[in-house]
């Protein structure tokens, strides 16, 4: 009986799609970190400080010591470093998964998740918490405060789900553009 490739042979760290995913993850990571730098050092916003932008959008500086929506708040160093390890493990897992990608949508989704995940993980390492600063609200309803990385992670997972549910046309490699 002939068997297929072993599990570790499928865990490639480089493939034809890797450069595309890496390039877009790094671009997103730079954009995320630049936006946080602008808020923290350009505008000098402190915890709880708010700048009115429009009727429904404010810049509101919040340090998130948990994960999305402020869940699982971690006030200890152990919790902080546990979230760093989990964040890095998630990025590496998506990286390995992306090396088996067969569509451009999957690669874009993976790049967004990786870039956003690394952006928030860098915040945890440097500041001990994630810098969130965009506050959307309407009709006295306030959504959670978020950042560029959070948007990228949500959009990336949406693209990954879309690609898995509706793969569409035959598999094709991204063209690198």
C-alpha positions in Angstrom: 0.0 0.0 0.0 1.4 3.4 -1.0 1.0 6.3 1.4 0.9 10.0 0.7 3.3 12.6 2.0 4.0 12.7 5.7 2.4 15.5 7.7 5.8 17.2 8.1 6.3 17.2 4.4 3.1 19.3 4.0 4.4 21.9 6.5 6.4 23.9 4.0 7.7 27.3 5.1 8.3 28.4 1.5 6.3 27.9 -1.6 5.4 29.8 -4.8 2.8 31.8 -2.8 5.1 32.6 0.1 6.6 35.8 -1.4 3.2 37.2 -2.2 1.9 36.5 1.4 5.0 37.8 3.0 5.1 41.0 1.0 1.5 41.9 1.8 1.8 40.9 5.5 4.8 43.2 5.8 3.1 46.1 4.1 0.1 45.7 6.4 2.4 45.3 9.5 4.2 48.6 8.5 0.9 50.4 8.0 -0.4 49.2 11.4 2.7 50.1 13.3 2.9 53.5 11.6 -0.8 54.3 12.5 -0.1 53.4 16.1 3.1 55.4 16.2 1.1 58.4 14.8 -1.5 58.1 17.5 0.9 57.5 20.4 3.7 59.8 19.5 2.4 62.1 16.8 -0.9 63.0 18.5 0.3 61.9 21.9 -3.0 60.4 22.9 -3.1 59.0 26.4 -5.4 56.3 27.9 -9.0 57.5 27.6 -8.2 60.6 25.7 -10.6 61.3 22.8 -10.4 63.3 19.6 -13.7 64.0 17.8 -13.4 63.3 14.0 -17.0 63.0 12.8 -20.4 62.5 14.2 -19.8 58.7 14.3 -16.0 58.4 14.5 -13.6 59.3 17.3 -10.0 58.6 18.1 -10.1 57.2 21.6 -6.9 55.7 23.0 -7.5 52.4 24.8 -4.9 49.9 25.9 -6.3 46.4 25.3 -4.7 43.8 27.5 -6.9 41.0 26.2 -7.9 39.7 22.8 -10.7 40.9 20.5 -13.5 42.8 22.1 -11.4 43.1 25.3 -12.0 39.4 26.1 -9.7 37.5 28.4 -8.0 40.6 29.9 -4.5 39.8 31.1 -3.0 42.0 33.9 -0.1 39.8 34.7 3.2 39.3 32.8 2.4 35.6 32.5 -0.9 36.4 30.7 0.8 39.0 28.5 3.6 36.6 27.4 1.1 33.8 27.0 -0.8 36.0 24.5 2.5 36.8 22.7 3.2 33.1 22.3 -0.4 32.4 21.2 -0.2 35.3 18.7 3.1 34.1 17.2 1.9 30.5 17.1 -1.3 31.6 15.2 0.8 33.6 12.7 3.2 30.7 12.1 0.2 28.3 11.7 -1.4 30.6 9.1 1.9 31.0 7.4 2.3 27.3 7.0 -1.3 26.9 5.9 -0.8 29.7 3.3 2.0 27.8 1.7 -0.6 25.3 0.5 -2.8 28.1 -0.8 -4.2 27.8 -4.3 -6.1 31.0 -4.8 -5.2 34.7 -4.6 -8.1 35.3 -2.1 -6.7 32.8 0.3 -3.2 34.4 0.0 -4.6 37.9 0.6 -6.6 36.6 3.6 -3.6 34.9 5.1 -1.4 38.0 4.6 -4.0 40.1 6.4 -4.2 37.7 9.3 -0.5 37.4 9.6 0.3 41.1 9.3 -2.5 42.0 11.8 -1.5 39.3 14.2 2.1 40.4 14.1 1.1 44.0 14.6 -0.8 43.3 17.7 1.8 40.9 19.0 4.5 43.6 18.6 2.4 45.9 20.7 2.1 43.3 23.5 5.9 42.9 23.5 6.7 46.6 23.4 3.9 48.1 25.5 2.4 45.1 27.3 -1.0 45.7 25.7 -2.4 46.5 22.2 -3.0 50.1 21.2 -6.6 50.5 20.0 -7.8 53.9 18.9 -10.7 53.9 16.4 -14.1 54.3 18.0 -17.2 53.9 15.8 -20.6 54.8 17.2 -24.2 55.6 16.1 -27.5 56.1 17.9 -25.8 55.9 21.3 -24.4 52.5 20.4 -20.6 52.2 20.7 -18.7 49.4 19.0 -15.5 48.2 20.4 -12.4 50.3 20.0 -10.0 48.8 17.4 -6.9 49.4 15.3 -5.7 48.7 11.7 -4.4 45.2 12.7 -7.9 44.3 14.1 -9.6 45.3 10.8 -7.0 43.3 8.9 -7.5 40.2 11.0 -11.3 40.3 10.7 -11.1 41.0 6.9 -8.4 38.2 6.5 -10.5 35.6 8.3 -13.5 36.7 6.2 -11.5 36.1 3.0 -10.2 32.7 4.3 -13.8 31.6 5.0 -15.1 33.0 1.7 -12.3 31.0 -0.1 -13.1 27.8 1.8 -16.9 28.0 1.3 -16.9 29.3 -2.3 -13.6 28.4 -3.9 -14.9 29.4 -7.3 -12.8 28.8 -10.4 -10.0 26.2 -10.6 -7.1 26.7 -8.3 -4.5 29.2 -9.5 -1.3 30.7 -8.0 -1.2 34.4 -7.3 0.7 36.3 -9.9 2.8 38.2 -7.3 1.2 41.6 -8.1 
